[in-house]
Amino acid sequence: MKAYMVFDIGGTFIKYAVMDQAAKRLVSGKFPTPKEGLEAFLQQICDIVKEYKDSYELQGIALSSPGAVDVKTGSIGGASAIPYIHGGSMTDLLRERTGFPVSIENDANCAALAEGWLGAAKNADYYICIVIGTGIGGSIVMNHTILRGAALHGGEFGYMIMGGSFQAGKDPLQSTWSQSASTNALVREVEMKKSLTQGSLDGEEVFLLSEAGDPIAQESIAHFYKGIAIGIYNLKYALDPEKILIGGGVSKRGEVIEGINRELKLLKDEISTLHIEVEACQFDNDANLIGALFHFLKAHASSGI
């Protein structure tokens, strides 16, 4: 049976799995992301591949990575919590060391591809995924293909400048969607209103405060839903996707999807007649692994690997 070695590179841990062509995990695990540098990173990847290559009919290696990934060259641009992965071709380095074909894709794009292959968007030809966390990112997918953009920034929705940015003396770049409507922005708003030190709360604690009846948390969450809804409204009219999926840890709370959809209904009037509704992404921890595998299979479809 054909099998594939798949890695999800994160700032704290690197998750891995041996998967079959249907994304069934045959083996899985994780190890701390090496701090020593590129050589230690490559050696750890190669050691994992070596451990399983004799037990499974490995066909190749699929990587999910942070940063601005160039899937053609295998290089990782931009910045991330792992500085040493940026620069040369990661696919070339691992191909030379292991002898296996290697593919690489951005982690947010992998999550989006997973949804289109086996998840919440599997019946959609054209959809977008919006990932809400420390900032806001995402992907635009058409016919199982990521729309990357000329500078590989397609889907960087968090850079949109939101309303109220042009007040006198206010820097519009301080009012991006990421800075005004991310989970981080929600937490910071509650901390400021409560005169707490930055870092005192996290997103889970803010929602627990709201559930306990805290008026500041409740007001800030309502503001959070409205800010997300306004950005989604803009994206719907700019891109008009079939589906809009919400990912990130906050999307696992059912009330978040309900709150965003409630605000989207309020934005509908005699001019804006489109029905706009969001759904939660289906996959969570395995999304990047599944999407990385799909990207590998698609990239090597003509070779029969």
C-alpha positions in Angstrom: 0.0 0.0 0.0 1.3 3.4 -0.9 2.1 5.7 2.0 3.3 9.2 2.5 5.4 10.9 5.2 3.7 14.2 6.2 5.1 16.9 8.5 3.3 20.0 10.0 6.0 22.5 11.0 5.1 24.6 14.0 6.9 27.0 16.2 6.8 24.8 19.2 6.3 21.3 17.8 6.6 19.5 14.5 3.8 17.0 14.0 4.2 14.1 11.7 2.2 11.2 10.3 2.5 8.3 7.9 -0.7 8.5 5.8 -2.3 6.5 3.0 -3.9 8.1 -0.1 -7.2 8.7 1.7 -5.5 10.6 4.5 -5.9 7.8 7.0 -3.1 8.1 9.6 -1.1 4.9 9.9 1.4 6.4 12.4 1.5 9.7 14.0 3.6 11.7 16.6 5.3 14.9 17.3 8.6 16.3 18.5 9.8 19.7 19.7 10.9 22.1 17.0 14.7 22.1 17.1 16.1 25.3 18.4 19.7 24.6 17.3 19.2 25.6 13.7 18.6 24.3 10.2 21.0 21.3 10.4 19.3 19.9 13.5 15.9 20.5 11.9 16.8 18.6 8.7 18.5 15.8 10.7 15.4 15.3 12.8 13.1 15.1 9.7 15.5 12.7 8.0 15.6 10.5 11.1 11.8 10.2 11.2 11.7 9.3 7.5 14.4 6.7 8.0 12.5 5.2 10.9 9.4 4.4 8.7 10.7 4.0 5.2 11.4 0.2 5.6 8.0 -0.4 7.3 5.8 1.4 4.7 5.9 1.9 1.0 6.7 5.5 1.2 6.2 7.6 -2.0 7.3 11.0 -0.8 7.4 13.7 1.8 4.8 16.4 2.2 5.4 19.5 4.3 3.1 22.1 5.8 5.1 25.2 6.8 4.6 28.8 8.1 5.7 31.7 6.0 5.3 32.8 2.4 5.9 29.4 0.7 6.9 29.3 -2.9 5.6 25.9 -4.0 7.6 26.0 -7.3 11.0 26.6 -5.7 10.4 25.1 -2.3 11.7 28.2 -0.6 10.0 29.9 2.4 9.9 33.6 2.4 8.4 36.1 4.9 9.0 35.5 8.6 7.9 33.0 11.3 8.8 31.7 14.7 11.4 29.5 13.1 13.9 31.9 11.5 16.3 29.3 10.1 13.7 27.7 7.7 13.6 30.9 5.6 15.9 31.2 2.6 17.0 28.3 0.5 14.9 25.5 -1.0 13.6 23.3 1.7 12.3 20.8 -0.9 15.7 20.5 -2.5 17.5 20.1 0.8 15.2 17.2 1.9 15.1 15.6 -1.5 18.9 15.4 -1.6 19.1 13.9 1.9 16.3 11.4 1.6 16.0 10.6 -2.1 12.2 11.1 -1.9 10.1 13.6 -3.8 9.2 16.5 -1.5 6.4 19.1 -1.7 5.7 22.1 0.6 2.8 24.4 1.1 1.9 27.2 3.5 0.1 26.0 6.7 -3.0 28.1 6.2 -3.3 27.0 2.6 -3.0 23.4 3.8 -5.9 23.8 6.2 -8.0 25.3 3.4 -7.1 22.4 1.0 -8.1 19.9 3.6 -11.5 21.4 3.9 -12.0 21.3 0.1 -10.8 17.7 -0.1 -12.5 16.0 2.8 -14.1 18.7 5.0 -16.7 21.4 5.1 -16.1 22.6 1.5 -15.8 19.3 -0.2 -18.8 20.1 -2.5 -17.7 23.6 -3.3 -15.6 24.7 -6.3 -14.9 28.2 -5.0 -14.5 29.1 -1.3 -12.5 31.0 1.2 -11.2 30.1 4.6 -10.7 32.8 7.2 -8.4 31.9 10.1 -9.0 34.0 13.3 -6.3 33.9 15.9 -3.5 36.2 16.9 -4.1 37.9 13.6 -6.4 37.1 10.7 -5.3 35.2 7.7 -6.7 32.7 5.3 -6.9 31.3 1.8 -8.9 31.6 -1.5 -9.5 28.3 -3.2 -10.9 27.7 -6.7 -11.2 24.2 -8.1 -8.9 22.8 -5.4 -6.2 25.4 -6.3 -4.9 28.1 -4.1 -5.1 31.6 -5.5 -1.7 32.8 -4.4 -1.4 36.3 -5.9 1.5 38.0 -7.6 3.5 38.4 -4.3 2.2 35.2 -2.7 -0.1 37.3 -0.4 -3.5 36.0 -1.7 -5.7 35.4 1.3 -3.9 37.8 3.6 -7.3 39.2 4.6 -6.0 40.6 7.9 -4.2 43.5 6.1 -7.6 45.0 5.0 -8.0 48.5 6.5 -11.3 48.8 8.2 -13.8 51.6 8.8 -12.9 54.5 11.0 -9.3 54.4 9.8 -9.3 57.9 8.3 -9.9 60.0 11.4 -7.7 63.0 11.7 -4.3 62.1 13.2 -5.0 58.3 13.1 -2.6 56.0 11.2 -4.8 53.8 9.0 -2.3 51.0 9.2 -3.1 50.7 12.9 -6.7 49.8 12.0 -6.3 46.6 9.9 -8.7 43.8 10.3 -6.1 41.8 12.2 -5.6 44.6 14.7 -9.3 45.4 15.1 -11.1 42.0 15.0 -8.7 39.2 15.7 -8.9 37.1 18.9 -5.9 39.0 20.1 -7.8 42.3 19.5 -10.7 41.0 21.5 -8.5 40.0 24.4 -6.7 43.3 24.4 -9.9 45.2 24.4 -11.2 43.4 27.5 -7.8 43.9 29.2 -7.8 47.6 28.5 -11.4 48.1 29.7 -10.6 46.3 32.9 -7.3 48.1 33.3 -5.4 44.8 33.2 -1.8 44.2 32.2 -1.4 43.0 28.6 -1.2 39.2 28.7 -3.4 38.8 31.7 -6.1 37.1 29.7 -6.5 34.7 26.8 -9.4 34.1 24.5 -10.8 31.2 26.4 -10.9 33.3 29.6 -12.7 36.2 27.9 -15.5 33.8 26.8 -15.7 32.3 30.3 -16.0 35.8 31.7 -18.9 36.4 29.3 -20.6 33.2 30.3 -20.4 34.3 33.9 -22.2 37.5 33.1 -19.3 39.9 32.9 -20.7 43.0 31.0 -17.3 44.1 29.7 -16.6 40.7 28.2 -20.1 40.5 26.7 -19.8 43.9 25.2 -16.4 43.3 23.7 -17.5 39.9 22.2 -20.5 41.6 20.6 -18.0 44.2 19.1 -15.8 41.3 18.0 -18.6 39.6 16.1 -19.5 42.9 14.4 -15.9 43.5 13.3 -15.6 40.0 11.9 -19.0 40.3 10.1 -18.0 43.6 8.4 -14.8 42.1 7.0 -16.7 39.1 5.8 -19.4 41.3 4.2 -16.6 43.0 2.2 -15.0 39.8 1.1 -18.3 38.3 0.0 -18.9 41.3 -2.3 -15.3 41.5 -3.5 -14.8 37.7 -4.2 -18.4 36.2 -4.1 -17.3 32.7 -3.0 -19.7 29.8 -2.7 -18.7 29.2 0.9 -17.0 31.1 3.7 -15.4 29.0 6.3 -14.1 30.2 9.7 -11.0 28.5 11.3 -8.8 29.0 14.3 -9.4 28.0 17.9 -12.3 30.4 18.4 -14.3 28.8 15.6 -14.8 25.7 17.7 -17.2 27.6 19.9 -20.6 27.3 18.4 -21.7 30.6 19.7 -19.0 32.4 17.7 -20.4 31.1 14.4 -23.9 32.0 15.5 -22.8 35.5 16.6 -21.1 36.2 13.3 -24.0 35.0 11.3 -26.4 37.1 13.5 -24.4 40.2 12.7 -24.2 39.3 9.0 -28.1 39.2 8.9 -28.2 42.7 10.4 -26.0 44.0 7.5 -28.5 42.8 4.9 -30.8 45.5 3.5 -32.5 46.5 0.2 -29.1 47.3 -1.4 -27.0 44.4 0.0 -29.3 41.5 -1.0 -26.8 38.6 -1.0 -27.3 35.9 1.6 -24.0 35.8 3.6 -23.4 33.0 6.0 -20.3 31.4 7.5 -19.6 27.8 8.6 -16.9 26.5 10.9 -14.0 24.5 9.4 -14.4 20.8 10.0 -10.8 19.9 10.7 -8.7 21.1 13.7 -5.4 19.6 14.7 -5.1 17.3 11.6 -6.0 20.0 9.0 -2.4 20.9 8.0 -1.4 17.3 7.7 -4.3 16.4 5.5 -3.9 19.5 3.3 -0.2 18.9 2.9 -0.9 15.4 1.7 -3.5 16.6 -0.8 -1.0 19.2 -2.1 1.6 16.4 -2.6 -0.9 14.1 -4.4 -2.1 16.9 -6.7 1.5 18.0 -7.5 2.6 14.5 -8.4 -0.7 13.2 -9.9 0.9 12.9 -13.4 3.7 10.8 -12.1 1.4 8.2 -10.5 3.1 8.5 -7.1 
